[in-house]
Amino acid sequence: MSDSANDSELGRSKKSSTPPEHLQHLLNLGWSPKSPLIQKYVLKFRLESKLAEWEKLQSASSNFKNG
């Protein structure tokens, strides 16, 4: 394998993930659930319930921290 082929793989996770896992990863990195890219991803993979669940957990966590 050439060096350029190895370079193209830098930064990519070698672990495959499912669409719900990838969505959670992006949200945990700080992506806004309202961003167009996240919304498109949610629609493409029918992850509306996963997004709603994540938002509910974030809201509960925020309330716990502030309460």
Backbone torsions as a table, in degrees:
resi	resn	phi	psi	omega
1	MET	NA	137.0	-177.8
2	SER	-79.8	163.7	178.5
3	ASP	-62.6	-36.7	-179.1
4	SER	-65.7	-34.4	177.1
5	ALA	-67.3	-39.0	177.6
6	ASN	-66.7	-39.4	179.7
7	ASP	-61.4	-35.0	-178.1
8	SER	-68.5	-19.5	-179.9
9	GLU	-91.8	-7.9	-179.6
10	LEU	-61.9	138.0	177.8
11	GLY	85.9	-8.7	178.4
12	ARG	-93.9	139.4	177.0
13	SER	-73.9	139.2	177.6
14	LYS	-83.9	-10.9	179.2
15	LYS	-89.5	125.8	176.3
16	SER	-78.6	150.0	179.9
17	SER	-133.6	158.2	177.8
18	THR	-82.0	162.5	176.9
19	PRO	-54.8	-43.3	177.6
20	PRO	-62.6	-38.3	177.8
21	GLU	-65.1	-40.7	-179.8
22	HIS	-66.5	-41.2	177.0
23	LEU	-59.7	-47.9	-179.7
24	GLN	-61.5	-39.7	178.3
25	HIS	-60.1	-47.3	-179.4
26	LEU	-62.6	-43.6	179.9
27	LEU	-65.2	-39.1	179.1
28	ASN	-69.6	-23.0	175.6
29	LEU	-76.2	-15.3	178.7
30	GLY	116.3	3.6	176.3
31	TRP	-63.3	139.8	177.4
32	SER	-74.7	133.3	176.9
33	PRO	-65.3	-14.3	179.1
34	LYS	-92.8	-5.3	-177.8
35	SER	-65.2	145.2	-179.1
36	PRO	-56.4	-38.1	-179.2
37	LEU	-66.5	-42.5	177.9
38	ILE	-64.9	-44.3	179.7
39	GLN	-60.3	-40.9	179.0
40	LYS	-65.2	-42.4	179.2
41	TYR	-63.1	-43.8	179.7
42	VAL	-60.3	-46.2	179.5
43	LEU	-65.6	-43.1	-177.9
44	LYS	-59.4	-41.7	-175.5
45	PHE	-104.6	10.0	177.7
46	ARG	54.2	55.1	-175.9
47	LEU	-107.8	23.2	-178.3
48	GLU	-55.7	-42.9	-178.6
49	SER	-67.9	-35.6	178.1
50	LYS	-67.2	-40.1	178.6
51	LEU	-66.3	-43.2	178.7
52	ALA	-62.9	-40.0	178.0
53	GLU	-63.6	-42.9	179.2
54	TRP	-63.1	-44.3	-179.8
55	GLU	-63.6	-38.7	178.7
56	LYS	-64.2	-43.2	178.1
57	LEU	-64.2	-38.9	179.0
58	GLN	-65.8	-40.5	179.0
59	SER	-65.2	-43.6	178.9
60	ALA	-64.6	-40.4	178.5
61	SER	-64.4	-41.7	178.8
62	SER	-64.4	-42.7	178.1
63	ASN	-64.2	-38.2	179.3
64	PHE	-65.8	-42.6	-179.7
65	LYS	-67.5	-36.9	-177.2
66	ASN	-88.0	-13.0	-174.2
67	GLY	-98.3	NA	NA
